[in-house]
Amino acid sequence: MSLLEIRNLSVDFQTAHGLFRAVDAVDLDIDEGDLVAIVGESG
């Protein structure tokens, strides 16, 4: 059993040129004892 379970995550941002989909249909499972780091463009 996961401590954190994410299914079908999508993230959209409105820009001057329209809608931008930054994340599309991501699934994520984090189990006890897992070490997780999410690093983006800025660091």
DAFEN-V655072 format. One record per residue. N is the residue number from 0. RES is the residue in one small letter. PHI is phi in radians with two decimals (none if undefined). PSI is psi as a letter, one per 30 degrees, with the letter a starting at -180 (999 if undefined). Layout:
n=(N,N)
res=(RES,RES)
phi=(PHI,PHI)
psi=(PSI,PSI)
//
This chain:
n=(0,1,2,3,4,5,6,7,8,9,10,11,12,13,14,15,16,17,18,19,20,21,22,23,24,25,26,27,28,29,30,31,32,33,34,35,36,37,38,39,40,41,42)
res=(m,s,l,l,e,i,r,n,l,s,v,d,f,q,t,a,h,g,l,f,r,a,v,d,a,v,d,l,d,i,d,e,g,d,l,v,a,i,v,g,e,s,g)
phi=(none,-1.44,-1.31,-2.39,-2.31,-2.13,-2.22,1.00,-1.35,-2.27,-2.28,-2.04,-2.20,-1.49,-2.13,-1.11,-1.76,2.10,-1.40,-2.06,-1.59,-1.50,-2.34,-2.26,0.98,-1.56,-1.96,-2.55,-2.15,-2.10,-1.75,-1.00,1.59,-1.25,-1.93,-2.23,-2.35,-2.01,-2.04,-1.89,-1.02,-1.51,2.56)
psi=(k,k,e,k,k,k,k,h,k,k,k,k,k,k,l,f,g,a,k,k,j,e,k,j,h,k,k,k,k,k,l,k,f,k,k,k,k,j,k,a,e,g,999)
//
